Amino acid sequence: MDLFLDILLVATSLLLMLLVLLHRAKGGGLSSLFGGGVQSSLSGSTVVEKNLDRITVFTSVVWLIAILGIGLEIKYS
């Protein structure tokens, strides 16, 4: 279980870094590199941005669960 939580933590940490960098900022960020900057800012949130937000939130919840699991395992081992 310890190895699983460690691998899960590393994988979600790397994925979160990538997802945060893909988010669109004022300057466009890395999302404009992959064609995200083509959309007009007047159109509001696109489906891709909403899905990216959902994936980021889901990944952060899994990351938080992994952190809590490792903390509980250290406390009770």
Rosetta silent file (secondary structure, phi, psi, omega in degrees, C-alpha in Angstrom):
SEQUENCE: MDLFLDILLVATSLLLMLLVLLHRAKGGGLSSLFGGGVQSSLSGSTVVEKNLDRITVFTSVVWLIAILGIGLEIKYS
SCORE:     score description
SCORE:     0.000 S_00000001
   1 L     0.000  -35.592 -179.419    0.000    0.000    0.000 S_00000001
   2 H   -63.732  -43.759 -179.940    2.892    2.329    0.777 S_00000001
   3 H   -65.452  -40.292  178.848    4.393    1.888   -2.678 S_00000001
   4 H   -61.269  -45.566 -179.952    1.008    2.447   -4.344 S_00000001
   5 H   -66.105  -37.173  177.899    0.439    5.727   -2.479 S_00000001
   6 H   -65.210  -44.351  178.672    3.957    6.925   -3.291 S_00000001
   7 H   -65.750  -40.941  178.206    3.529    6.190   -6.996 S_00000001
   8 H   -62.082  -40.332  179.715    0.064    7.788   -6.955 S_00000001
   9 H   -65.134  -44.979  179.943    1.464   10.909   -5.300 S_00000001
  10 H   -65.894  -43.907 -178.077    4.281   11.302   -7.826 S_00000001
  11 H   -64.772  -44.497 -179.350    1.992   10.646  -10.793 S_00000001
  12 H   -71.053  -31.391  176.940   -0.679   13.095   -9.650 S_00000001
  13 H   -64.532  -45.438  178.614    1.937   15.731   -8.790 S_00000001
  14 H   -65.697  -40.936  179.573    3.398   15.590  -12.294 S_00000001
  15 H   -65.664  -38.770  178.309   -0.051   15.571  -13.859 S_00000001
  16 H   -65.025  -39.487  177.089   -1.131   18.571  -11.768 S_00000001
  17 H   -60.694  -43.992  179.706    1.927   20.545  -12.879 S_00000001
  18 H   -65.059  -44.446 -177.917    1.085   19.825  -16.495 S_00000001
  19 H   -65.917  -39.411  178.812   -2.611   20.655  -16.075 S_00000001
  20 H   -66.461  -37.771  178.015   -1.928   23.944  -14.297 S_00000001
  21 H   -69.226  -25.883  179.535    0.475   24.963  -17.039 S_00000001
  22 H   -78.079  -18.081 -179.597   -2.158   24.174  -19.667 S_00000001
  23 L   -64.829  148.631 -177.433   -4.682   26.553  -18.105 S_00000001
  24 L   -84.622  125.053  177.173   -5.233   29.800  -19.911 S_00000001
  25 L  -105.981 -169.815  178.973   -3.899   32.855  -18.139 S_00000001
  26 L   -60.348  -38.907 -179.004   -4.033   36.511  -19.135 S_00000001
  27 L   -87.842   -2.709  179.674   -1.161   35.995  -21.549 S_00000001
  28 L   104.707  -35.028  178.885   -2.468   32.690  -22.868 S_00000001
  29 H    63.582 -160.490  179.495    0.055   30.445  -21.119 S_00000001
  30 H   -74.231  -16.306  179.512    1.066   27.137  -22.599 S_00000001
  31 H   -65.220  -30.029  178.020   -2.508   26.478  -23.686 S_00000001
  32 H   -71.336  -22.156  177.563   -2.034   28.934  -26.540 S_00000001
  33 H   -65.035  -33.106 -178.338    0.915   26.854  -27.682 S_00000001
  34 H   -98.996   18.075  176.501   -1.451   23.975  -28.458 S_00000001
  35 L    96.878    5.000  179.469   -4.064   26.128  -30.188 S_00000001
  36 H   -73.680  -20.296 -178.483   -5.997   27.315  -27.148 S_00000001
  37 H   -82.708   -2.101 -178.329   -5.253   30.961  -27.932 S_00000001
  38 H   -73.699  -31.512 -177.134   -7.163   30.869  -31.223 S_00000001
  39 L   -67.745  148.785  177.488  -10.541   31.208  -29.492 S_00000001
  40 L   -76.896  143.665  178.846  -11.968   34.647  -28.855 S_00000001
  41 H   -75.787  -12.217  179.292  -12.064   35.806  -25.258 S_00000001
  42 H   -78.423  -16.577 -176.240  -15.594   37.153  -25.850 S_00000001
  43 H   -79.487   -8.628  179.418  -17.016   33.658  -26.267 S_00000001
  44 L    81.931 -159.058 -178.437  -16.586   32.830  -22.585 S_00000001
  45 L   -73.862  132.235  176.925  -15.588   29.429  -21.264 S_00000001
  46 L   -92.069  170.494  179.122  -15.297   26.734  -23.869 S_00000001
  47 H   -63.870  -37.252 -179.579  -16.034   23.060  -23.385 S_00000001
  48 H   -64.785  -42.203  179.021  -12.316   22.311  -23.462 S_00000001
  49 H   -65.756  -39.743  178.419  -11.622   24.800  -20.663 S_00000001
  50 H   -64.557  -42.783  178.403  -14.466   23.418  -18.568 S_00000001
  51 H   -66.297  -37.603  176.967  -13.207   19.863  -19.041 S_00000001
  52 H   -63.586  -39.534  175.910   -9.659   20.964  -18.209 S_00000001
  53 H   -62.243  -44.594 -179.415  -10.997   22.543  -15.008 S_00000001
  54 H   -64.008  -42.929  179.539  -12.844   19.340  -14.092 S_00000001
  55 H   -64.984  -39.339  179.138   -9.812   17.157  -14.753 S_00000001
  56 H   -64.819  -43.531  179.121   -7.625   19.498  -12.701 S_00000001
  57 H   -65.302  -43.389  178.527  -10.022   19.456   -9.750 S_00000001
  58 H   -61.355  -43.388  179.585  -10.364   15.657   -9.916 S_00000001
  59 H   -65.420  -37.839  179.230   -6.577   15.233  -10.037 S_00000001
  60 H   -69.113  -32.776  176.236   -6.107   17.588   -7.105 S_00000001
  61 H   -68.050  -41.346  177.108   -8.652   15.618   -5.050 S_00000001
  62 H   -64.227  -39.599  177.359   -6.802   12.371   -5.817 S_00000001
  63 H   -61.613  -43.736  179.510   -3.522   14.120   -4.885 S_00000001
  64 H   -64.156  -41.050  177.828   -5.046   15.268   -1.575 S_00000001
  65 H   -63.345  -39.182  178.142   -6.313   11.755   -0.819 S_00000001
  66 H   -65.010  -41.374  177.516   -2.831   10.357   -1.503 S_00000001
  67 H   -61.807  -46.897  179.564   -1.283   12.932    0.844 S_00000001
  68 H   -64.545  -39.289  178.352   -3.772   12.100    3.593 S_00000001
  69 H   -62.944  -42.337  178.185   -3.263    8.364    3.053 S_00000001
  70 H   -65.970  -41.394  178.526    0.509    8.687    3.371 S_00000001
  71 H   -62.895  -43.038  177.996    0.094   10.843    6.475 S_00000001
  72 H   -67.036  -36.715  178.840   -2.252    8.343    8.106 S_00000001
  73 H   -66.513  -39.002  177.478    0.006    5.459    7.204 S_00000001
  74 H   -67.178  -39.908 -177.636    2.988    7.213    8.794 S_00000001
  75 H   -67.515  -39.901 -174.002    0.985    8.035   11.909 S_00000001
  76 H  -101.859    7.537  178.088   -0.390    4.537   12.482 S_00000001
  77 L   -92.807    0.000    0.000    2.575    2.450   11.333 S_00000001
